[in-house]
């Protein structure tokens, strides 16, 4: 799965890697409707193949409502855990109530062990 081409060259999706029965997708930068497609492709591909998907969100600097919508849709397709969300994402999740639905973890290791 690491060779999904454009999704990894676009800049918002870093490496993907297997982790036990799951897959870790690393994202970075600003995620909005104009930049979200590569991450969406990577996450949906992982959800098709693995029972657990961990989003390493530690390098995401901004996420908008389209990003939040993607996470909520993915939450219904697989076990989704979000690791290391920064302050902006934590505020987004808290203000929208998504923090009561999404599984948030301090680190990738915590998310994998949960």
N, C-alpha and C positions, 0 to 999 in steps of 0.2 A: 504494500500500500504506500510505501514511501515515495514512489515515483509517480504521483498523480499529476505531474506536469505543472500546468499553469497555477494551480492552487498554491503551490509552494514557491513559485517565482514571483508572485504578486506582492509579497512582502508582509502581509498580515498573518500568514500562517507559517510557523516555524516547523520544526521537525515533528513527525509523528512517530510513536514507538509503541511496541507491545509492552504490556505490563500485566503479568499473570493472565487472567481470563479477559482482560480489557485492553484498551488502547488509549494512549495519552496524546492529545493534540495540544500543541503550544501555539498560542496566538499572541500578537503584539500590536501596539499602535492604536489608532483610532478606528473603531468599528461602527460604521453607519451604513445606510442604504447604498452608498456609493462604493464602499470597500468590503462589504460583507460576503459577497459571493464566494471567494476562495475558502473562507472559513466554513460557510454553509456546506460547500461541497465536501470538505475534509470531514466535518462532523457527521454528515449524512452517510458518507461512505463508511466511516467507522461504526456508526449505529447499525448499518446493514450487516456488518461482519462480527461485531463483538457485543456481548451482553452488558458490558460496562464501558462507558466512555468518560474519561476525565479531561476536562478542559483546564489546562494550565493557564490561568488568567493573570499571572503575576506581572506580565509586561504589557497588559492592555491599559492604555491611558485614557480611553473614552469609549463608552458604549451608549448607543441611543435606543429608541423604542424598537427599531427593526432588529437590533442585536438581541434585545430582551425577548422579542417575539420568537426569534430563532431558538433561543435556549428553552423557552416554554414548549415549543413544538417538539424539540428534541427530547425533552423530559418525558413526553408521551410515547416515544419510540424505543427508548432504551433506558438503562440506569445511567443517569447523567450526574456527575459530581463536578463541582467547580472548585478549583484549587487556587488559593492565594489571590483572591480578588482584592484589588486596591481600593482606596477610599472612595473614588468616584463610582466604581461599580457597587460597592457596599451601599452607598447612598441611593443609587438607582434601584437596587433590590429592596431596600427598606421603604422608600417612598411609594413604590408600586405594590408592596406586599409580596413581591416575588421571593423574598427571603424566607417566607413561610412555606413555599412550594419547592424551591430549588435546594439542592443539597450543597451547602457551602463548607469549605474546609480550609484550614490554615496553610496547608502545603499539599503538594502532589502525593507525598508519602502518606499523609493523613487521609487523603481521599481514597487512596488505594487500599488502606487498611481498614476503612470504615465498614 
